[in-house]
Amino acid sequence: MTAPIMPGAEPFSHDGGADGVLVLHGFTGNPQSMRPLAEAIAADGFTVELPLLPGHGTALEDMVPTRWEDWSGAAEAHFQALAARCDRLAVVGLSMGGALACWLAERHQHLAGLALVNPLVSPPDEEFRAGIRALIDAGTETIDGIGSDIKKEGSAEASYPGTPLAAVLSLFEGVDGVQAHLADIHCPTLLLTSREDHVVDHSSGAALEAGASGPVERVWLEDSYHVATLDNDAPVIEARVGAFLASVLTSAG
């Protein structure tokens, strides 16, 4: 890390009850997009960890060299640290954070549940990726940012202004592996999907519904775009995720 953490992008941690929830933010974003949801989960009495993933929340230049292995490795490390302190665990994720949550569920069969907001589990096709490779070969390192896809007036995501191309290709490759092993997800999943999303296609939600072995409950968000945790449906998300976590995490009671 070469730049200081952006204001509001700091990780969030809360020591609550015996059950833990790992909360994961999206690509080029940071904990700011998930902080209200993480604080609502903490208010329900759970132990919560919302980490800042490698390369995020500082300066775009810090993210350029990072790859899927860096983000998934950090997610695994935080998962293990939380598991050492808690009886039962659930994971909550937005976008890339949703992909990482699925990746963890595929690796850890004891996971109690997943709550996913517009998760990326079905990456773009080869033609799209070939276009990115062509840009990289032409010397382009970053393009315009994908963050702050929010419908609510006055609400903004503190994401990077650009998208690092080699890093996004690595993300797609990581998600390839996630999609290939969706059948290894056996825990209950709450899937919250924005009806209008300009970043992640609805095919990701459909792939998760079709591929996961455990039960998937899909809730459509009618008044939000991609970063729904900061959008008009944030109260709906907080209520539905809170009820879901209360149903799958039982040891504290």
DAKA-V169719 format. One record per run of one state. SS is the DSSP state (@ for helix, = for strand, . for the rest). FROM is the first residue (numbers start at 1). LEN is the number of residues. If there is no record, write none. Layout:
ss = (SS:SS)
from = (FROM:FROM)
len = (LEN:LEN)
This chain:
ss = (.:=:.:=:.:@:.:@:.:=:.:@:.:@:.:=:.:@:.:=:.:@:.:=:.:=:@:.:@:.:=:.:@:.:=:.:@:.:@:.)
from = (1:12:15:19:25:31:34:35:44:47:51:60:65:68:84:88:95:96:108:113:118:126:138:142:145:162:165:181:182:185:188:195:203:212:216:222:228:231:234:249)
len = (11:3:4:6:6:3:1:9:3:4:9:5:3:16:4:7:1:12:5:5:8:12:4:3:17:3:16:1:3:3:7:8:9:4:6:6:3:3:15:5)
